[in-house]
Amino acid sequence: MPGMHPVTVSMTPKIRGSYETTVNFGMSGQWNLNVVIQRAGHPDIQERFSVVTGKEPMPGMTGMPGM
């Protein structure tokens, strides 16, 4: 959405190769996410994807509690 500024969040390591964070989306709808992994001595890895927030289950997440 024009006029919205990017938000940077920190990730918490869980198990080897798995990280977690919590994000509070300000409104329902489609959100485009840009994930950048930065490691010392390695090139950045970047992936873009979209999620849909709201009252209905998120596509592909029907079996997960709270989704």
Summary of the structure (lengths in Angstrom):
residues: 67
radius of gyration: 14.1
end to end distance: 23.9
largest distance: 42.0
contacts: 70
relative contact order: 0.18
helix: 0%
strand: 33%
